[in-house]
Amino acid sequence: MVTILIILAIVLTSFAIWQLVRVFEGTSKLKDDSSFVPTDAENSYQGKMMFVFMLGYFAFFAWLYVEYVPLLLPESASEHGVLLDQLLGFNFLIITIVFVVTHVFLFYFAYKYTFSKDRKAYFYTHSNKLELLWTTVPAVFLAVIIVYGLSAWIDITDEAPENSLTIELYPKQFDWTARYSGMDSTLGASNYNMISTFNPLGVITNGSVAQMQEELKADIVYYQEELEKAPKGGIKDEELTESIAKRKRQLERVASFEGLSAASLVSGDDDILVKSEFYVPRGKSVEFIFRSRDVIHSAYMPHFRSQMNCVPGMTTTMNFIPTITTEEMRAKTNNPEFEYMLLCNKICGAAHYNMKMVIKVVEQEEYNKWISEQKTFNESIQPADEGMASKISISGNEISMIEQ
């Protein structure tokens, strides 16, 4: 409230001063008083003072550069992050040079062309040389920036090497799940019809298909029992009938997955699903695959200079090579609690701010030890409990239009 009052007072004071100046100018014109018109000496003085202002202006710019440029971005922790930082630095260099040169001329012209009643402004209609100059020079600079930027973009978005570690990052409101490819280095197939409490990513395996069929059959039995108790022709009767029909259609689609090849049905058994935090080895290419269960999210990893949209209904990818471990970055930042973070950079709902996941960058040996301690999808999947059918059934907001 105090801040609003201060701002209001400044605005009203400025308005009052402006009105007083207008009154002063009006009365001077009525009296034919030219005292408010600056003299040549005053104009010359103001022109010289522009040089003094220029020195203060650039001194303040230099201070801002020294004080705040180090805070723009954290140190890059990926190979392509260094390339991006160099590209950004190159763009800033060009912008700074243009900024300094144009402002030096601005202040110089304010001095050189101070008003004098003995000089008349020259009316310059057209100049082909000037047109060519201020068209060609910016075009050359822009061409260099575009070629440099495209070169960096091609390097960054190039396909991941064959020996890359493959990780799927799967967001939903409001958390992340990471899925590692197992010993076969291949992520198992997935489908939104397979999503359940025990299979949040809809991974398709022999075990998950059988489990999902049991869950759906249990759901159908449960809803049929409820339907028998519901008043005929009422709203509940209609809702239960629709729910049974949906479960039967879904059961047919799930049963169709049994026709997949044997390799497809076992490739997901050794996948590893983790939440809260995931590990990546330093110096090894990591290929990320993104899907989304509900709305558009954006996987943002600022220290790795990486961001990719996670879009319902499609798969997106990116890859990078981590170069600095978590422990090394803690030493560099002098922060023993430092963690790399995966954030959501699309406003996706009420708890968007809390949608994050810790990334651990470790040496290969530590990564091997950690991954060996994780349960595979086949080990973690649980058999359906018919008594819990109503609690584990898939509701509308748990299903997305994701299909792979």
LUMRO-626534 format. One line per 8 residues: number of its first residue (from 1); for each residue y, x, z of C-alpha. Coordinates in pm, whole numbers, padded with zeros to 5 digits, always signed. Example, Ala and Ser with C-alpha at 12.3 -4.5 7.8 and 13.67 -1.06 7.14 Angstrom:
BEGIN
1) -00450/+01230/+00780  -00106/+01367/+00714
***
This chain:
BEGIN
1) +00000/+00000/+00000  +00241/+00285/+00087  +00167/+00451/-00248  +00246/+00128/-00435  +00576/+00094/-00247  +00671/+00456/-00330  +00594/+00405/-00700  +00791/+00079/-00699
9) +01088/+00252/-00533  +01084/+00532/-00795  +01071/+00281/-01081  +01358/+00073/-00938  +01569/+00385/-00872  +01514/+00511/-01227  +01607/+00169/-01365  +01925/+00162/-01153
17) +02031/+00510/-01274  +01968/+00408/-01634  +02184/+00098/-01592  +02466/+00303/-01432  +02461/+00546/-01726  +02488/+00255/-01969  +02782/+00114/-01774  +02951/+00456/-01775
25) +02903/+00492/-02152  +03033/+00140/-02213  +03349/+00189/-02010  +03413/+00526/-02176  +03399/+00366/-02520  +03640/+00092/-02413  +03885/+00356/-02286  +03827/+00570/-02597
33) +03720/+00849/-02361  +03513/+01125/-02525  +03459/+01327/-02207  +03094/+01239/-02203  +03041/+01407/-02543  +02917/+01767/-02490  +03132/+02050/-02620  +03010/+02336/-02840
41) +03005/+02564/-02537  +02791/+02316/-02345  +02555/+02281/-02641  +02522/+02660/-02666  +02447/+02680/-02294  +02179/+02410/-02320  +02022/+02592/-02616  +01998/+02915/-02415
49) +01856/+02727/-02117  +01573/+02607/-02343  +01447/+02967/-02347  +01450/+02972/-01968  +01261/+02642/-01964  +01014/+02787/-02218  +00932/+03076/-01985  +00871/+02838/-01694
57) +00672/+02605/-01921  +00432/+02878/-02035  +00411/+03025/-01685  +00295/+02685/-01557  +00046/+02661/-01847  -00093/+03005/-01760  -00130/+02904/-01396  -00317/+02587/-01494
65) -00549/+02793/-01714  -00632/+03043/-01442  -00664/+02778/-01171  -00865/+02506/-01345  -01052/+02643/-01647  -01330/+02783/-01422  -01380/+02426/-01293  -01426/+02264/-01634
73) -01801/+02321/-01662  -02067/+02474/-01439  -02245/+02783/-01563  -02482/+02705/-01846  -02852/+02728/-01757  -03006/+02691/-02104  -03005/+02898/-02421  -02829/+02639/-02635
81) -02585/+02574/-02350  -02443/+02923/-02405  -02401/+02841/-02774  -02222/+02516/-02690  -01992/+02693/-02445  -01903/+02948/-02714  -01826/+02667/-02958  -01609/+02493/-02698
89) -01432/+02821/-02620  -01366/+02879/-02990  -01211/+02533/-03022  -00997/+02588/-02712  -00882/+02924/-02854  -00764/+02764/-03178  -00595/+02478/-02990  -00421/+02723/-02755
97) -00292/+02940/-03040  -00153/+02638/-03224  -00007/+02504/-02899  +00174/+02830/-02817  +00303/+02895/-03171  +00435/+02542/-03225  +00607/+02531/-02886  +00769/+02871/-02934
105) +00919/+02737/-03258  +01013/+02412/-03081  +01216/+02594/-02815  +01359/+02842/-03067  +01481/+02566/-03298  +01638/+02386/-03001  +01847/+02702/-02952  +01910/+02793/-03316
113) +02012/+02445/-03424  +02225/+02340/-03130  +02491/+02091/-03237  +02808/+02226/-03389  +03081/+02014/-03547  +03135/+02292/-03803  +02777/+02267/-03937  +02623/+01992/-04142
121) +02249/+01924/-04145  +02075/+02007/-04473  +01892/+01712/-04627  +01557/+01846/-04747  +01385/+01591/-04971  +01067/+01766/-05079  +00896/+02106/-05103  +00565/+02167/-05277
129) +00527/+02499/-05096  +00565/+02338/-04754  +00326/+02055/-04850  +00070/+02311/-04963  +00119/+02519/-04648  +00078/+02243/-04389  -00215/+02092/-04582  -00408/+02412/-04656
137) -00378/+02587/-04320  -00511/+02294/-04109  -00782/+02231/-04372  -00903/+02593/-04344  -00912/+02577/-03964  -01094/+02242/-03969  -01346/+02373/-04224  -01425/+02671/-03999
145) -01464/+02443/-03695  -01689/+02200/-03884  -01913/+02474/-04030  -01942/+02644/-03690  -02010/+02311/-03518  -02273/+02203/-03772  -02446/+02539/-03743  -02463/+02499/-03365
153) -02576/+02136/-03396  -02860/+02229/-03633  -02981/+02498/-03392  -02964/+02262/-03094  -03134/+01964/-03262  -03402/+02167/-03440  -03764/+02068/-03375  -03920/+02214/-03063
161) -04161/+02509/-03106  -04532/+02427/-03121  -04607/+02570/-02777  -04335/+02366/-02603  -04399/+02182/-02280  -04378/+01807/-02351  -04220/+01576/-02093  -04139/+01209/-02133
169) -03844/+01079/-01932  -03868/+00704/-01882  -03575/+00521/-01721  -03542/+00171/-01589  -03292/+00009/-01359  -03248/+00218/-01147  -03479/+00520/-01145  -03652/+00777/-01362
177) -04019/+00861/-01417  -04129/+01189/-01574  -04460/+01209/-01762  -04618/+01544/-01848  -04871/+01591/-02124  -05193/+01724/-01979  -05427/+02001/-02089  -05438/+01858/-02442
185) -05055/+01895/-02469  -05041/+01539/-02604  -04888/+01237/-02435  -05116/+00937/-02428  -05024/+00625/-02624  -04826/+00356/-02443  -04726/-00004/-02494  -04504/-00247/-02303
193) -04794/-00492/-02271  -04966/-00240/-02045  -04680/-00210/-01794  -04778/-00311/-01444  -04722/-00212/-01084  -04986/+00061/-01113  -04897/+00163/-01469  -04515/+00172/-01487
201) -04506/+00345/-01827  -04772/+00131/-01994  -05006/+00423/-02068  -05311/+00321/-02269  -05645/+00463/-02154  -05994/+00320/-02110  -05929/+00286/-01737  -05582/+00131/-01768
209) -05698/-00118/-02033  -05987/-00233/-01811  -05757/-00251/-01510  -05493/-00449/-01698  -05754/-00696/-01821  -05870/-00750/-01464  -05512/-00800/-01345  -05438/-01053/-01619
217) -05763/-01241/-01562  -05684/-01255/-01190  -05335/-01382/-01274  -05477/-01655/-01498  -05720/-01767/-01227  -05440/-01770/-00970  -05204/-01974/-01191  -05481/-02219/-01286
225) -05549/-02282/-00917  -05177/-02339/-00859  -05163/-02566/-01164  -05430/-02792/-01018  -05216/-02839/-00707  -04887/-02897/-00895  -04760/-03252/-00974  -04847/-03345/-01331
233) -04557/-03353/-01574  -04318/-03177/-01336  -04116/-02858/-01384  -04368/-02650/-01189  -04648/-02786/-01405  -04460/-02671/-01718  -04380/-02328/-01573  -04740/-02263/-01468
241) -04875/-02380/-01802  -04634/-02146/-01983  -04728/-01856/-01751  -05098/-01908/-01822  -05033/-01916/-02198  -04829/-01592/-02175  -05103/-01417/-01976  -05366/-01525/-02227
249) -05159/-01394/-02520  -05101/-01068/-02336  -05472/-01044/-02254  -05550/-01069/-02626  -05306/-00789/-02707  -05444/-00569/-02429  -05800/-00631/-02547  -05696/-00516/-02897
257) -05623/-00168/-02758  -05997/-00119/-02709  -06010/-00078/-03087  -05804/+00241/-03076  -05977/+00568/-03153  -06169/+00739/-02876  -05924/+01030/-02884  -05627/+00796/-02832
265) -05795/+00625/-02537  -05862/+00952/-02352  -05547/+01149/-02440  -05352/+00981/-02159  -05612/+01043/-01888  -05475/+01388/-01807  -05108/+01288/-01825  -04916/+01344/-01502
273) -04653/+01098/-01375  -04396/+01210/-01115  -04086/+01060/-00957  -03796/+01195/-00747  -03819/+01545/-00898  -03986/+01730/-01183  -04047/+02099/-01253  -03985/+02307/-01566
281) -04066/+02678/-01614  -03787/+02924/-01687  -03793/+03078/-02036  -04024/+02817/-02192  -03915/+02557/-02447  -03926/+02204/-02304  -03940/+01906/-02539  -03815/+01581/-02388
289) -03914/+01240/-02520  -03710/+00939/-02411  -03780/+00567/-02402  -03632/+00287/-02192  -03783/-00019/-02028  -03478/-00243/-02002  -03126/-00143/-02114  -02965/+00161/-02276
297) -02961/+00457/-02039  -02849/+00813/-02109  -03033/+01121/-01985  -02763/+01368/-01884  -02842/+01719/-01757  -02499/+01886/-01726  -02611/+02239/-01639  -02833/+02245/-01947
305) -02559/+02096/-02171  -02800/+01822/-02273  -02757/+01449/-02310  -02957/+01191/-02503  -02950/+00811/-02513  -03261/+00627/-02397  -03280/+00315/-02612  -03516/+00017/-02571
313) -03742/-00016/-02871  -03716/+00340/-02999  -03800/+00700/-02911  -03544/+00982/-02897  -03603/+01354/-02838  -03431/+01679/-02754  -03539/+02024/-02636  -03399/+02329/-02463
321) -03506/+02651/-02293  -03404/+02688/-01923  -03272/+03035/-01843  -03173/+03029/-01475  -03404/+02920/-01195  -03290/+02690/-00917  -03304/+02977/-00665  -03095/+03202/-00890
329) -02834/+02929/-00935  -02822/+02878/-00560  -02739/+03247/-00524  -02479/+03233/-00803  -02306/+02928/-00654  -02351/+03045/-00296  -02490/+02700/-00224  -02836/+02698/-00060
337) -02866/+02322/-00122  -02788/+02336/-00495  -03015/+02132/-00725  -03015/+02070/-01098  -02985/+01697/-01159  -03091/+01446/-01420  -02829/+01170/-01424  -02777/+00845/-01610
345) -02457/+00868/-01813  -02445/+00505/-01929  -02318/+00237/-01694  -02642/+00041/-01671  -02589/-00186/-01372  -02491/-00213/-01006  -02693/+00090/-00886  -02613/+00312/-01187
353) -02440/+00565/-00960  -02763/+00628/-00771  -02985/+00678/-01077  -03072/+01046/-01054  -03367/+01283/-01042  -03393/+01645/-00923  -03489/+01912/-01177  -03658/+02224/-01042
361) -03643/+02533/-01265  -03900/+02783/-01145  -04096/+03083/-01269  -04410/+03017/-01473  -04644/+03106/-01185  -04479/+02862/-00947  -04480/+02593/-01215  -04853/+02645/-01279
369) -04921/+02611/-00907  -04712/+02293/-00878  -04859/+02121/-01183  -05213/+02198/-01067  -05144/+02009/-00743  -05038/+01688/-00918  -05273/+01396/-00974  -05353/+01302/-01331
377) -05293/+00948/-01454  -05668/+00883/-01448  -05685/+00996/-01085  -05382/+00800/-00972  -05459/+00469/-01140  -05592/+00209/-00896  -05831/-00075/-00964  -05684/-00423/-00965
385) -05716/-00626/-00647  -05781/-00988/-00732  -05645/-01093/-00395  -05311/-00941/-00486  -05288/-01101/-00829  -04973/-01296/-00755  -04797/-00984/-00623  -04884/-00746/-00904
393) -04834/-00986/-01193  -04586/-00883/-01459  -04266/-01081/-01452  -04022/-01113/-01738  -03783/-00847/-01612  -04062/-00590/-01586  -04137/-00598/-01957  -03931/-00423/-02222
401) -03957/-00427/-02597  -04086/-00071/-02601  -04378/+00010/-02823  -04514/+00343/-02928
***
